[in-house]
Amino acid sequence: MQESENDILRRVRKIEIKTRGLSNEIFAGKYHTAFRGRGMSFSEVREYRMGDDVRDIDWNVTARSRKPHIKIYEEERELTMMLVVDVSGSRMFGSGERLKKSVITEIAAVLAFSAAQNNDKVGCILFSDRVEKFIPPKKGRSHILMIIRELIGFEPVSRGTCLSEPVRFLTNVNKKRCTTFILSDFMDSSSDRAALDDALKIAGGRHDLVAVRVTDPREAEMPDVGIVELRDAETGRKVWVDTSSARVREHYASVWRERSETIAATLRRNRIDTAEVSTDGDYVTELIKLFKQR
């Protein structure tokens, strides 16, 4: 059942209260430490001194003044964070109290408010097997609340997943280096692994990519509950499964392990820092662990 506008606004406010508090108390400083200093901006020109890097010489000023001058750089005071968020059908799964969608939304909100604490811009790309919506980076509380509202109420055109599409879009739309969080279960329905590898390699050379993989315990292990009908959230395909069969359960778990290792290997190969978050776990702990790794 589709939520009413008032229901969505109430949920936005509830998420703001919870995640803004976490950002203020826990994440703002850690975000600053983990992601500051990634970019440098021009500050001024001064005369060359013994020991300065000759690669910083400003040849135009040197020619005009007839004395060697170098460019001085400083850390960029303003960064941009991009949230690349999975809105495919599989995000609607959850075997406990929380759906993957709910966890992804909360994490996105925490990250956005943490960036806002540092006066950074925040943008968002919503994707399925295509780019569903692009929200250009801006500053301010009202902008972040608008992003949260979209994460709660947005209805995608497609239910599939193709990770290479939003990554390519990110490279094309953001020419300036930015910190990018990809929030997804990484259950890519596309069979073109090479396309994802190429997209991550190109984007990783330009941006600071971080993966947050959100999963549910029942995706890794099937319980023994007899004969049940299962439906693929992205394709709609239905199948009857005898979960009382140990062989069936082991095959299910084996497929999941193989798929997870493929995902992990792809991220490692492209040197992307990763946080693994479960719907029944504590995402705060996992995010802190991620920030400390950097």
Stockholm file with secondary structure:
# STOCKHOLM 1.0

chainA/1-294         MQESENDILRRVRKIEIKTRGLSNEIFAGKYHTAFRGRGMSFSEVREYRMGDDVRDIDWNVTARSRKPHIKIYEEERELTMMLVVDVSGSRMFGSGERLKKSVITEIAAVLAFSAAQNNDKVGCILFSDRVEKFIPPKKGRSHILMIIRELIGFEPVSRGTCLSEPVRFLTNVNKKRCTTFILSDFMDSSSDRAALDDALKIAGGRHDLVAVRVTDPREAEMPDVGIVELRDAETGRKVWVDTSSARVREHYASVWRERSETIAATLRRNRIDTAEVSTDGDYVTELIKLFKQR
#=GR chainA/1-294 SS CCCCHHHHHHHHHHHHHHHHHHIIIIIHHHHHHHHTTSCEEEEEEEECCTTCCGGGBCHHHHHHHSSCEEEEEEECSCCEEEEEEECSGGGGCCSSSCCHHHHHHHHHHHHHHHHHHTTCEEEEEEESSSEEEEEEEECSHHHHHHHHHHHHHCCCSCCCCCTHHHHHHHHHHCCSCCEEEEEECCCCCCCCHHHHHHHHHHHHHHSEEEEEEEECHHHHCCCCCSEEEEECTTTCCEEEEETTCHHHHHHHHHHHHHHHHHHHHHHHHTTCEEEEEETTSCHHHHHHHHHHHC
#=GC SS_cons         CCCCHHHHHHHHHHHHHHHHHHIIIIIHHHHHHHHTTSCEEEEEEEECCTTCCGGGBCHHHHHHHSSCEEEEEEECSCCEEEEEEECSGGGGCCSSSCCHHHHHHHHHHHHHHHHHHTTCEEEEEEESSSEEEEEEEECSHHHHHHHHHHHHHCCCSCCCCCTHHHHHHHHHHCCSCCEEEEEECCCCCCCCHHHHHHHHHHHHHHSEEEEEEEECHHHHCCCCCSEEEEECTTTCCEEEEETTCHHHHHHHHHHHHHHHHHHHHHHHHTTCEEEEEETTSCHHHHHHHHHHHC
//
